[in-house]
Structure formats: C-alpha cells, structure tokens
Amino acid sequence: QVQLVESGGGSVQAGGSLRLSCAASGRTFSVLSMGWYRQAPGKEREFVAGIAWRGGSTTYADSAKGRFTISGDNAKKTLTLQMNSLKPEDTALYYCKASSFLGGDYWGQGTQVTVSS
C-alpha cells in the first residue's frame, strides 16, 4: 500500500500561481512513477503531468505545457506541481497518483484549485 496526501490547493485569480504538493508514505520503494490528474465538475478525470522516478522523464498534457512544471524528490517521496498563468478552466479537484511495480495505482484524496476570472 502507498498512501498519498496532497496539499497546496486554493483560490486564485486568473494569471496567478499555485504550488501543489503530494507526500507519499508506505511502500514507496515500489513506486515507478507519479503524476497529477484533475477532475472538473461534470467532466472525466484527466491527466495533467507525470514523472518517472528512474531517469526523471516528465510528460505533460497539452493544456499544461509551458505553464505547469512537475518535479519530485525520490529520496523524500514528494511530488510537486508548480502551476503558473492559471486560467479559469484549470479549476478542478487535483489528484496525485502513484503507480507501483507491484501492480497497483494509488490515489490521494485530492486538493481543490479554483481560478476566478
């Protein structure tokens, strides 16, 4: 089992910035990659950004490219998402996800991001 706890959400005006954090605990040795997803009201959960612990390669959704930066500390088992130039359409519940080589995906409870115009 891997437990994930997100923090850092909040309310900002368009153009502002937020920094989300995710702390992992439990069987973190088994985690291969982590990522951020989001779900807006009435919409499906979607991928935002991801990072592979081995090699540190990152991937981004088109909507996040150039504005968001994902980073992680494998030693501390923490994940961060720096979000700049936020738009109202970025409003969503943001989730941290960890993928384990033991065959499981784990999710945090989510942190709310609200961007007003």
C-alpha positions as protocol buffer text, in pm:
chain_id: "A"
residue {
  index: 1
  type: GLN
  ca { x: 0 y: 0 z: 0 }
}
residue {
  index: 2
  type: VAL
  ca { x: 104 y: 355 z: -77 }
}
residue {
  index: 3
  type: GLN
  ca { x: -64 y: 649 z: 89 }
}
residue {
  index: 4
  type: LEU
  ca { x: -73 y: 989 z: -80 }
}
residue {
  index: 5
  type: VAL
  ca { x: -161 y: 1323 z: 74 }
}
residue {
  index: 6
  type: GLU
  ca { x: -199 y: 1634 z: -141 }
}
residue {
  index: 7
  type: SER
  ca { x: -175 y: 1992 z: -23 }
}
residue {
  index: 8
  type: GLY
  ca { x: -141 y: 2342 z: -163 }
}
residue {
  index: 9
  type: GLY
  ca { x: -472 y: 2395 z: -337 }
}
residue {
  index: 10
  type: GLY
  ca { x: -666 y: 2715 z: -302 }
}
residue {
  index: 11
  type: SER
  ca { x: -833 y: 3002 z: -480 }
}
residue {
  index: 12
  type: VAL
  ca { x: -652 y: 3245 z: -707 }
}
residue {
  index: 13
  type: GLN
  ca { x: -734 y: 3492 z: -979 }
}
residue {
  index: 14
  type: ALA
  ca { x: -660 y: 3422 z: -1340 }
}
residue {
  index: 15
  type: GLY
  ca { x: -292 y: 3469 z: -1412 }
}
residue {
  index: 16
  type: GLY
  ca { x: -191 y: 3367 z: -1063 }
}
residue {
  index: 17
  type: SER
  ca { x: 14 y: 3073 z: -942 }
}
residue {
  index: 18
  type: LEU
  ca { x: -26 y: 2781 z: -707 }
}
residue {
  index: 19
  type: ARG
  ca { x: 207 y: 2506 z: -596 }
}
residue {
  index: 20
  type: LEU
  ca { x: 65 y: 2165 z: -520 }
}
residue {
  index: 21
  type: SER
  ca { x: 249 y: 1906 z: -317 }
}
residue {
  index: 22
  type: CYS
  ca { x: 199 y: 1535 z: -267 }
}
residue {
  index: 23
  type: ALA
  ca { x: 362 y: 1334 z: 9 }
}
residue {
  index: 24
  type: ALA
  ca { x: 389 y: 959 z: -28 }
}
residue {
  index: 25
  type: SER
  ca { x: 424 y: 708 z: 251 }
}
residue {
  index: 26
  type: GLY
  ca { x: 401 y: 334 z: 294 }
}
residue {
  index: 27
  type: ARG
  ca { x: 558 y: 101 z: 36 }
}
residue {
  index: 28
  type: THR
  ca { x: 712 y: 387 z: -158 }
}
residue {
  index: 29
  type: PHE
  ca { x: 1004 y: 170 z: -271 }
}
residue {
  index: 30
  type: SER
  ca { x: 763 y: 14 z: -519 }
}
residue {
  index: 31
  type: VAL
  ca { x: 663 y: 338 z: -688 }
}
residue {
  index: 32
  type: LEU
  ca { x: 775 y: 364 z: -1051 }
}
residue {
  index: 33
  type: SER
  ca { x: 608 y: 689 z: -1147 }
}
residue {
  index: 34
  type: MET
  ca { x: 383 y: 956 z: -1010 }
}
residue {
  index: 35
  type: GLY
  ca { x: 159 y: 1211 z: -1164 }
}
residue {
  index: 36
  type: TRP
  ca { x: -109 y: 1471 z: -1130 }
}
residue {
  index: 37
  type: TYR
  ca { x: -463 y: 1438 z: -1259 }
}
residue {
  index: 38
  type: ARG
  ca { x: -760 y: 1667 z: -1231 }
}
residue {
  index: 39
  type: GLN
  ca { x: -1135 y: 1644 z: -1246 }
}
residue {
  index: 40
  type: ALA
  ca { x: -1365 y: 1936 z: -1307 }
}
residue {
  index: 41
  type: PRO
  ca { x: -1736 y: 1920 z: -1219 }
}
residue {
  index: 42
  type: GLY
  ca { x: -1925 y: 1717 z: -1476 }
}
residue {
  index: 43
  type: LYS
  ca { x: -1609 y: 1605 z: -1653 }
}
residue {
  index: 44
  type: GLU
  ca { x: -1393 y: 1297 z: -1651 }
}
residue {
  index: 45
  type: ARG
  ca { x: -1065 y: 1284 z: -1465 }
}
residue {
  index: 46
  type: GLU
  ca { x: -779 y: 1383 z: -1694 }
}
residue {
  index: 47
  type: PHE
  ca { x: -403 y: 1357 z: -1693 }
}
residue {
  index: 48
  type: VAL
  ca { x: -209 y: 1677 z: -1621 }
}
residue {
  index: 49
  type: ALA
  ca { x: 157 y: 1581 z: -1575 }
}
residue {
  index: 50
  type: GLY
  ca { x: 369 y: 1283 z: -1482 }
}
residue {
  index: 51
  type: ILE
  ca { x: 722 y: 1194 z: -1382 }
}
residue {
  index: 52
  type: ALA
  ca { x: 916 y: 868 z: -1388 }
}
residue {
  index: 53
  type: TRP
  ca { x: 1133 y: 818 z: -1084 }
}
residue {
  index: 54
  type: ARG
  ca { x: 1402 y: 633 z: -1277 }
}
residue {
  index: 55
  type: GLY
  ca { x: 1552 y: 885 z: -1516 }
}
residue {
  index: 56
  type: GLY
  ca { x: 1322 y: 1168 z: -1417 }
}
residue {
  index: 57
  type: SER
  ca { x: 1147 y: 1197 z: -1751 }
}
residue {
  index: 58
  type: THR
  ca { x: 836 y: 1412 z: -1746 }
}
residue {
  index: 59
  type: THR
  ca { x: 524 y: 1430 z: -1958 }
}
residue {
  index: 60
  type: TYR
  ca { x: 256 y: 1695 z: -1977 }
}
residue {
  index: 61
  type: ALA
  ca { x: -92 y: 1732 z: -2114 }
}
residue {
  index: 62
  type: ASP
  ca { x: -111 y: 1992 z: -2389 }
}
residue {
  index: 63
  type: SER
  ca { x: -313 y: 2214 z: -2156 }
}
residue {
  index: 64
  type: ALA
  ca { x: -28 y: 2214 z: -1903 }
}
residue {
  index: 65
  type: LYS
  ca { x: 271 y: 2260 z: -2132 }
}
residue {
  index: 66
  type: GLY
  ca { x: 453 y: 2586 z: -2079 }
}
residue {
  index: 67
  type: ARG
  ca { x: 255 y: 2673 z: -1766 }
}
residue {
  index: 68
  type: PHE
  ca { x: 293 y: 2382 z: -1525 }
}
residue {
  index: 69
  type: THR
  ca { x: 609 y: 2214 z: -1400 }
}
residue {
  index: 70
  type: ILE
  ca { x: 617 y: 1877 z: -1228 }
}
residue {
  index: 71
  type: SER
  ca { x: 906 y: 1779 z: -1006 }
}
residue {
  index: 72
  type: GLY
  ca { x: 979 y: 1519 z: -748 }
}
residue {
  index: 73
  type: ASP
  ca { x: 1219 y: 1417 z: -478 }
}
residue {
  index: 74
  type: ASN
  ca { x: 1266 y: 1043 z: -484 }
}
residue {
  index: 75
  type: ALA
  ca { x: 1452 y: 1042 z: -153 }
}
residue {
  index: 76
  type: LYS
  ca { x: 1178 y: 1234 z: 26 }
}
residue {
  index: 77
  type: LYS
  ca { x: 900 y: 1072 z: -177 }
}
residue {
  index: 78
  type: THR
  ca { x: 738 y: 1403 z: -253 }
}
residue {
  index: 79
  type: LEU
  ca { x: 584 y: 1536 z: -571 }
}
residue {
  index: 80
  type: THR
  ca { x: 524 y: 1896 z: -666 }
}
residue {
  index: 81
  type: LEU
  ca { x: 326 y: 2071 z: -935 }
}
residue {
  index: 82
  type: GLN
  ca { x: 407 y: 2435 z: -993 }
}
residue {
  index: 83
  type: MET
  ca { x: 119 y: 2599 z: -1176 }
}
residue {
  index: 84
  type: ASN
  ca { x: 165 y: 2940 z: -1333 }
}
residue {
  index: 85
  type: SER
  ca { x: -56 y: 3157 z: -1553 }
}
residue {
  index: 86
  type: LEU
  ca { x: -363 y: 2983 z: -1419 }
}
residue {
  index: 87
  type: LYS
  ca { x: -686 y: 3005 z: -1614 }
}
residue {
  index: 88
  type: PRO
  ca { x: -1047 y: 2959 z: -1501 }
}
residue {
  index: 89
  type: GLU
  ca { x: -1054 y: 2634 z: -1699 }
}
residue {
  index: 90
  type: ASP
  ca { x: -785 y: 2498 z: -1466 }
}
residue {
  index: 91
  type: THR
  ca { x: -1044 y: 2491 z: -1188 }
}
residue {
  index: 92
  type: ALA
  ca { x: -1073 y: 2131 z: -1070 }
}
residue {
  index: 93
  type: LEU
  ca { x: -1000 y: 1884 z: -797 }
}
residue {
  index: 94
  type: TYR
  ca { x: -637 y: 1784 z: -842 }
}
residue {
  index: 95
  type: TYR
  ca { x: -527 y: 1432 z: -756 }
}
residue {
  index: 96
  type: CYS
  ca { x: -187 y: 1278 z: -701 }
}
residue {
  index: 97
  type: LYS
  ca { x: -136 y: 928 z: -839 }
}
residue {
  index: 98
  type: ALA
  ca { x: 140 y: 675 z: -781 }
}
residue {
  index: 99
  type: SER
  ca { x: 197 y: 366 z: -993 }
}
residue {
  index: 100
  type: SER
  ca { x: 363 y: 69 z: -828 }
}
residue {
  index: 101
  type: PHE
  ca { x: 559 y: -216 z: -987 }
}
residue {
  index: 102
  type: LEU
  ca { x: 368 y: -440 z: -751 }
}
residue {
  index: 103
  type: GLY
  ca { x: 73 y: -383 z: -978 }
}
residue {
  index: 104
  type: GLY
  ca { x: -130 y: -109 z: -817 }
}
residue {
  index: 105
  type: ASP
  ca { x: -223 y: 251 z: -874 }
}
residue {
  index: 106
  type: TYR
  ca { x: -280 y: 467 z: -572 }
}
residue {
  index: 107
  type: TRP
  ca { x: -465 y: 796 z: -544 }
}
residue {
  index: 108
  type: GLY
  ca { x: -473 y: 1077 z: -296 }
}
residue {
  index: 109
  type: GLN
  ca { x: -791 y: 1244 z: -173 }
}
residue {
  index: 110
  type: GLY
  ca { x: -746 y: 1547 z: -393 }
}
residue {
  index: 111
  type: THR
  ca { x: -694 y: 1917 z: -339 }
}
residue {
  index: 112
  type: GLN
  ca { x: -923 y: 2184 z: -482 }
}
residue {
  index: 113
  type: VAL
  ca { x: -793 y: 2450 z: -718 }
}
residue {
  index: 114
  type: THR
  ca { x: -1027 y: 2735 z: -805 }
}
residue {
  index: 115
  type: VAL
  ca { x: -931 y: 3005 z: -1054 }
}
residue {
  index: 116
  type: SER
  ca { x: -1156 y: 3306 z: -1087 }
}
residue {
  index: 117
  type: SER
  ca { x: -1168 y: 3538 z: -1385 }
}
